[in-house]
Amino acid sequence: MTQSTPEISVVIPARDEVIAIGPLVEEVGQTLQDKAFEVIVIDDGSTDGTHHALVRLASAHDWLIWLQNEKSVGQSASIRRGVRTARGQIIVTLDGDGQNPADQIPKLLAPFDEGDTAALGLVQGQRVGRQDTAAKRWASRAANAIRGALLHDGVRDSGCGLKAFRREAYLDLPWFNHIHRFMPAMMLREGWEVQTVSVSHNQRQGGQSKYSNLTRALVGIPDLLGAAWLIRRAGPNAITRDR
């Protein structure tokens, strides 16, 4: 079900995902068919024909909006563009490679419907049964352990693309590239509450991973130090949400 003002906006960054994007968008539509929703796909400079697949999908579904970056600007910047375009007050994100199953979205949305949740800013998915290589799983565990020790966000898998958050909470956050990997810590910094839910994980449906373990490490170290600096700069008195 869609309407002129959707309650939920699903934002999907995608680069060179011509194989996965069609089935993923269709699965999102089936999962949310009883909700007022829209899907926003940001084609981040794809060169494999992803935009042709999106044109076909948009002609079949009036709830689909697609945006195209002329050149790749990265996942965080693409998500930011999608959130700014979104009309829903609750944003759901998932990766465009099909590894984040769309049928897990209701798990992310459920906490927003439970009691007094006005201060809840983010529901972070945490993958179980990851369908990645052993090397990638090991690197991710190590990175999350280091991140947790520095940021104290209480989340073991902040890199999971499955997230649901309030649009206003996201727009509260300081902007920096790769912020999508540090959203729990940044939400807490701004006084929002964070919950986690366990979500399943699929094998990649096509295309290639955009980061090697070395690339993730080289990019992640300065970002992690920057996030830790931002948290310290917030001062000792956390902002509280009285909503």
DRENDO-1510 file (C-alpha; in Angstrom, 1 decimal, always signed):
<recs>
REC; n; res; u; v; w
REC; 1; MET; +0.0; +0.0; +0.0 .
REC; 2; THR; +1.4; +3.4; -0.9 .
REC; 3; GLN; +0.0; +6.9; -0.4 .
REC; 4; SER; +1.0; +10.5; -1.2 .
REC; 5; THR; +2.9; +10.8; +2.1 .
REC; 6; PRO; +4.6; +7.5; +3.0 .
REC; 7; GLU; +5.3; +6.6; +6.6 .
REC; 8; ILE; +8.4; +4.5; +5.7 .
REC; 9; SER; +11.2; +5.3; +3.2 .
REC; 10; VAL; +13.5; +2.5; +2.2 .
REC; 11; VAL; +16.9; +3.8; +1.1 .
REC; 12; ILE; +19.1; +1.5; -0.9 .
REC; 13; PRO; +22.6; +2.6; -2.1 .
REC; 14; ALA; +23.7; +0.4; -5.1 .
REC; 15; ARG; +26.8; +0.4; -7.3 .
REC; 16; ASP; +27.1; -2.2; -10.1 .
REC; 17; GLU; +24.3; -4.4; -8.7 .
REC; 18; VAL; +22.4; -5.2; -11.9 .
REC; 19; ILE; +21.9; -8.8; -10.9 .
REC; 20; ALA; +20.7; -8.2; -7.4 .
REC; 21; ILE; +18.8; -4.9; -7.5 .
REC; 22; GLY; +15.6; -6.2; -9.3 .
REC; 23; PRO; +14.9; -9.1; -6.9 .
REC; 24; LEU; +15.8; -6.9; -3.9 .
REC; 25; VAL; +13.4; -4.1; -4.9 .
REC; 26; GLU; +10.6; -6.6; -5.6 .
REC; 27; GLU; +11.2; -8.3; -2.2 .
REC; 28; VAL; +11.0; -4.9; -0.4 .
REC; 29; GLY; +7.7; -4.2; -2.2 .
REC; 30; GLN; +6.2; -7.5; -1.1 .
REC; 31; THR; +7.4; -7.2; +2.5 .
REC; 32; LEU; +5.9; -3.7; +2.9 .
REC; 33; GLN; +2.8; -4.1; +0.7 .
REC; 34; ASP; +0.5; -3.4; +3.7 .
REC; 35; LYS; +2.4; -0.2; +4.7 .
REC; 36; ALA; +2.5; +3.3; +3.4 .
REC; 37; PHE; +6.0; +3.2; +1.9 .
REC; 38; GLU; +8.4; +4.4; -0.8 .
REC; 39; VAL; +11.7; +2.9; -2.0 .
REC; 40; ILE; +14.6; +5.2; -3.0 .
REC; 41; VAL; +17.5; +3.6; -4.8 .
REC; 42; ILE; +20.6; +5.6; -5.3 .
REC; 43; ASP; +22.7; +4.3; -8.3 .
REC; 44; ASP; +26.2; +5.3; -7.2 .
REC; 45; GLY; +27.9; +5.7; -10.5 .
REC; 46; SER; +27.2; +2.2; -11.8 .
REC; 47; THR; +28.7; +1.1; -15.1 .
REC; 48; ASP; +27.1; -2.3; -15.5 .
REC; 49; GLY; +23.6; -1.3; -16.6 .
REC; 50; THR; +22.1; -1.0; -13.1 .
REC; 51; HIS; +20.3; +2.2; -14.2 .
REC; 52; HIS; +18.6; +0.3; -17.0 .
REC; 53; ALA; +17.2; -2.2; -14.5 .
REC; 54; LEU; +16.0; +0.7; -12.3 .
REC; 55; VAL; +14.2; +2.4; -15.3 .
REC; 56; ARG; +12.3; -0.9; -15.9 .
REC; 57; LEU; +11.5; -1.2; -12.2 .
REC; 58; ALA; +10.3; +2.4; -11.8 .
REC; 59; SER; +8.0; +1.9; -14.8 .
REC; 60; ALA; +6.3; -1.0; -13.0 .
REC; 61; HIS; +6.1; +0.5; -9.5 .
REC; 62; ASP; +5.0; +4.0; -8.6 .
REC; 63; TRP; +6.5; +3.6; -5.1 .
REC; 64; LEU; +10.0; +3.4; -6.5 .
REC; 65; ILE; +12.2; +6.5; -6.9 .
REC; 66; TRP; +15.7; +6.2; -8.3 .
REC; 67; LEU; +18.5; +8.7; -8.3 .
REC; 68; GLN; +21.8; +8.5; -10.1 .
REC; 69; ASN; +25.2; +9.8; -9.1 .
REC; 70; GLU; +27.2; +10.6; -12.2 .
REC; 71; LYS; +30.3; +9.3; -10.5 .
REC; 72; SER; +30.6; +7.2; -7.4 .
REC; 73; VAL; +30.5; +9.1; -4.1 .
REC; 74; GLY; +30.4; +6.2; -1.7 .
REC; 75; GLN; +27.8; +4.5; +0.5 .
REC; 76; SER; +27.4; +7.2; +3.2 .
REC; 77; ALA; +27.0; +10.0; +0.7 .
REC; 78; SER; +24.5; +8.0; -1.3 .
REC; 79; ILE; +22.5; +7.2; +1.8 .
REC; 80; ARG; +22.6; +10.9; +2.8 .
REC; 81; ARG; +21.2; +11.9; -0.6 .
REC; 82; GLY; +18.4; +9.3; -0.3 .
REC; 83; VAL; +17.5; +10.4; +3.2 .
REC; 84; ARG; +17.3; +14.0; +2.1 .
REC; 85; THR; +14.9; +12.9; -0.7 .
REC; 86; ALA; +12.8; +10.7; +1.5 .
REC; 87; ARG; +9.4; +11.8; +2.7 .
REC; 88; GLY; +8.9; +9.1; +5.4 .
REC; 89; GLN; +9.6; +9.8; +9.0 .
REC; 90; ILE; +11.1; +6.4; +9.5 .
REC; 91; ILE; +14.0; +5.5; +7.2 .
REC; 92; VAL; +15.1; +1.9; +6.5 .
REC; 93; THR; +18.5; +1.2; +4.9 .
REC; 94; LEU; +19.8; -2.0; +3.4 .
REC; 95; ASP; +22.7; -2.8; +1.0 .
REC; 96; GLY; +22.0; -3.1; -2.7 .
REC; 97; ASP; +23.8; -6.5; -3.1 .
REC; 98; GLY; +21.0; -8.6; -1.8 .
REC; 99; GLN; +22.9; -9.8; +1.3 .
REC; 100; ASN; +20.5; -7.9; +3.6 .
REC; 101; PRO; +17.2; -9.8; +3.3 .
REC; 102; ALA; +14.2; -7.5; +2.9 .
REC; 103; ASP; +12.0; -9.8; +4.9 .
REC; 104; GLN; +14.0; -8.7; +8.0 .
REC; 105; ILE; +12.6; -5.1; +7.7 .
REC; 106; PRO; +9.6; -5.8; +10.0 .
REC; 107; LYS; +12.0; -6.7; +12.8 .
REC; 108; LEU; +13.6; -3.3; +12.5 .
REC; 109; LEU; +10.3; -1.5; +12.5 .
REC; 110; ALA; +8.7; -3.3; +15.4 .
REC; 111; PRO; +10.5; -1.4; +18.2 .
REC; 112; PHE; +9.1; +1.9; +17.0 .
REC; 113; ASP; +5.6; +0.6; +17.7 .
REC; 114; GLU; +6.3; -0.5; +21.2 .
REC; 115; GLY; +5.1; +1.9; +24.0 .
REC; 116; ASP; +6.8; +5.2; +24.5 .
REC; 117; THR; +9.5; +5.2; +21.8 .
REC; 118; ALA; +9.8; +9.0; +21.2 .
REC; 119; ALA; +13.5; +8.9; +22.1 .
REC; 120; LEU; +14.3; +5.9; +20.0 .
REC; 121; GLY; +16.5; +7.1; +17.2 .
REC; 122; LEU; +18.0; +3.9; +15.7 .
REC; 123; VAL; +17.3; +0.2; +15.5 .
REC; 124; GLN; +20.5; -1.4; +14.3 .
REC; 125; GLY; +20.5; -4.9; +12.7 .
REC; 126; GLN; +23.2; -7.4; +13.8 .
REC; 127; ARG; +23.9; -10.2; +11.5 .
REC; 128; VAL; +23.8; -13.8; +12.5 .
REC; 129; GLY; +25.0; -16.7; +10.3 .
REC; 130; ARG; +27.0; -14.3; +8.1 .
REC; 131; GLN; +27.4; -15.6; +4.5 .
REC; 132; ASP; +30.9; -14.0; +4.0 .
REC; 133; THR; +34.4; -15.5; +3.7 .
REC; 134; ALA; +36.2; -16.5; +6.9 .
REC; 135; ALA; +38.7; -13.7; +6.3 .
REC; 136; LYS; +36.0; -11.1; +6.0 .
REC; 137; ARG; +34.2; -12.4; +9.1 .
REC; 138; TRP; +37.5; -12.3; +11.1 .
REC; 139; ALA; +38.3; -8.8; +9.9 .
REC; 140; SER; +34.8; -7.6; +10.8 .
REC; 141; ARG; +35.0; -9.1; +14.3 .
REC; 142; ALA; +38.4; -7.5; +14.9 .
REC; 143; ALA; +37.2; -4.1; +13.6 .
REC; 144; ASN; +34.1; -4.2; +15.7 .
REC; 145; ALA; +36.0; -5.1; +18.8 .
REC; 146; ILE; +38.4; -2.2; +18.4 .
REC; 147; ARG; +35.5; +0.2; +17.5 .
REC; 148; GLY; +33.5; -1.0; +20.6 .
REC; 149; ALA; +36.5; -0.4; +22.9 .
REC; 150; LEU; +36.9; +3.1; +21.6 .
REC; 151; LEU; +33.3; +4.2; +21.2 .
REC; 152; HIS; +31.4; +2.2; +23.8 .
REC; 153; ASP; +28.3; +2.0; +21.8 .
REC; 154; GLY; +27.2; -1.4; +22.9 .
REC; 155; VAL; +26.8; -2.7; +19.4 .
REC; 156; ARG; +28.7; -5.7; +18.0 .
REC; 157; ASP; +27.9; -5.2; +14.3 .
REC; 158; SER; +27.5; -1.5; +13.4 .
REC; 159; GLY; +28.5; -2.2; +9.8 .
REC; 160; CYS; +25.3; -4.1; +9.1 .
REC; 161; GLY; +23.4; -2.3; +6.4 .
REC; 162; LEU; +20.0; -3.2; +7.8 .
REC; 163; LYS; +19.0; -0.2; +10.0 .
REC; 164; ALA; +15.8; +1.7; +10.8 .
REC; 165; PHE; +16.0; +5.3; +12.1 .
REC; 166; ARG; +14.0; +8.5; +12.5 .
REC; 167; ARG; +14.8; +10.9; +9.7 .
REC; 168; GLU; +15.0; +13.8; +12.2 .
REC; 169; ALA; +17.5; +11.8; +14.2 .
REC; 170; TYR; +19.7; +11.1; +11.2 .
REC; 171; LEU; +19.6; +14.8; +10.3 .
REC; 172; ASP; +20.8; +15.6; +13.9 .
REC; 173; LEU; +24.1; +13.8; +13.2 .
REC; 174; PRO; +27.4; +15.4; +12.3 .
REC; 175; TRP; +28.2; +14.6; +8.8 .
REC; 176; PHE; +31.4; +12.8; +7.7 .
REC; 177; ASN; +32.1; +10.2; +5.1 .
REC; 178; HIS; +31.6; +6.6; +6.2 .
REC; 179; ILE; +29.3; +7.7; +9.0 .
REC; 180; HIS; +27.0; +4.7; +8.2 .
REC; 181; ARG; +29.5; +2.5; +10.0 .
REC; 182; PHE; +29.3; +4.6; +13.2 .
REC; 183; MET; +25.7; +5.5; +13.4 .
REC; 184; PRO; +25.0; +3.9; +16.8 .
REC; 185; ALA; +27.7; +5.9; +18.5 .
REC; 186; MET; +26.7; +9.1; +16.7 .
REC; 187; MET; +23.0; +8.6; +17.7 .
REC; 188; LEU; +24.0; +8.1; +21.3 .
REC; 189; ARG; +26.2; +11.2; +21.1 .
REC; 190; GLU; +23.2; +13.2; +20.1 .
REC; 191; GLY; +21.1; +11.8; +23.0 .
REC; 192; TRP; +19.0; +9.3; +20.9 .
REC; 193; GLU; +18.3; +5.8; +22.1 .
REC; 194; VAL; +19.6; +2.8; +20.2 .
REC; 195; GLN; +18.3; -0.8; +20.1 .
REC; 196; THR; +19.7; -3.8; +18.3 .
REC; 197; VAL; +17.9; -6.8; +16.7 .
REC; 198; SER; +19.3; -9.9; +15.2 .
REC; 199; VAL; +18.9; -10.3; +11.4 .
REC; 200; SER; +19.8; -13.0; +8.9 .
REC; 201; HIS; +22.3; -12.6; +6.1 .
REC; 202; ASN; +22.3; -13.9; +2.5 .
REC; 203; GLN; +25.0; -14.8; +0.1 .
REC; 204; ARG; +26.0; -12.2; -2.4 .
REC; 205; GLN; +23.7; -12.5; -5.5 .
REC; 206; GLY; +26.2; -11.0; -8.0 .
REC; 207; GLY; +28.8; -8.3; -8.5 .
REC; 208; GLN; +31.8; -7.9; -6.2 .
REC; 209; SER; +32.4; -6.5; -2.8 .
REC; 210; LYS; +33.4; -2.8; -3.0 .
REC; 211; TYR; +36.0; -3.1; -0.2 .
REC; 212; SER; +38.9; -5.5; +0.5 .
REC; 213; ASN; +39.9; -6.1; +4.1 .
REC; 214; LEU; +43.0; -3.8; +3.6 .
REC; 215; THR; +40.8; -1.1; +2.1 .
REC; 216; ARG; +38.4; -1.2; +5.0 .
REC; 217; ALA; +41.3; -1.0; +7.5 .
REC; 218; LEU; +43.0; +1.9; +5.7 .
REC; 219; VAL; +39.7; +3.8; +5.5 .
REC; 220; GLY; +38.4; +2.8; +8.9 .
REC; 221; ILE; +41.2; +3.9; +11.1 .
REC; 222; PRO; +41.0; +7.6; +10.6 .
REC; 223; ASP; +37.2; +7.4; +10.6 .
REC; 224; LEU; +37.2; +5.6; +13.9 .
REC; 225; LEU; +39.6; +8.1; +15.4 .
REC; 226; GLY; +37.5; +10.9; +14.1 .
REC; 227; ALA; +34.3; +9.4; +15.6 .
REC; 228; ALA; +36.0; +9.0; +18.9 .
REC; 229; TRP; +37.1; +12.7; +18.8 .
REC; 230; LEU; +33.6; +13.8; +18.0 .
REC; 231; ILE; +32.2; +11.8; +21.0 .
REC; 232; ARG; +34.8; +13.4; +23.3 .
REC; 233; ARG; +34.0; +16.9; +21.9 .
REC; 234; ALA; +30.3; +16.4; +22.8 .
REC; 235; GLY; +31.3; +17.0; +26.4 .
REC; 236; PRO; +30.5; +15.1; +29.6 .
REC; 237; ASN; +26.8; +16.0; +29.7 .
REC; 238; ALA; +24.8; +13.9; +27.2 .
REC; 239; ILE; +21.8; +15.6; +25.5 .
REC; 240; THR; +18.6; +14.0; +26.6 .
REC; 241; ARG; +15.5; +13.6; +24.6 .
REC; 242; ASP; +12.2; +14.6; +26.2 .
REC; 243; ARG; +9.7; +13.9; +23.5 .
</recs>
